[in-house]
């Protein structure tokens, strides 16, 4: 009963977040505001996805009884749907409020996130490679660093590839992902090293 009450409270919080987000986006559009101070609007959207991730984590075990082959088909369909939504909506840049169609944005981002999470969960259950699993967990625990610094690396890749006329191509996307993951991983590693060093000094 307690867990059920907690679940309903989380749904209420998610609805409040969503209402506030819709209000903020409406104000931005009505008055032509490009960006809010401290990227409050971007933070609200990120919070929506964090809440969604929490619900997905709790719901995921409920579909674990499905046959693995059926789940793979579902994930492939989800990947295709998300890719189509992304194709029609275009490139998203949250830091400058470039979402285009918000419905397609949420469909693409949410479905693709679920597919990636479920594929990683499936891999974790069927693999004994602890290094890969630990890497996924480490990336997840440093999500905020990736959110904070990914745009910097996006911009560097975009400017570099524009010089050789590859900006906006599939090669741009592949290189962008590699550079963002590598660059943000270095920053996350250094940040954790500094935190650990500070803790050791204070002990």
ZIFENWO-V385449 format. One record per pair of residues at least 24 apart in sequence whose C-alpha atoms are under 7 Angstrom apart, sorted by the first residue. I is the first residue (numbers start at 1). J is the second residue. If there is no record, write none. Layout:
{{I | J} {I | J}}
This chain:
{{14 | 48} {14 | 51} {17 | 48} {18 | 48} {21 | 45} {35 | 96} {42 | 94} {42 | 95} {75 | 115} {78 | 111} {78 | 112} {78 | 115} {79 | 112} {79 | 115} {82 | 107} {82 | 108} {82 | 111} {82 | 112} {83 | 108} {142 | 188} {145 | 184} {145 | 188} {146 | 184} {149 | 184} {150 | 180} {150 | 184} {153 | 179} {153 | 180} {154 | 180}}
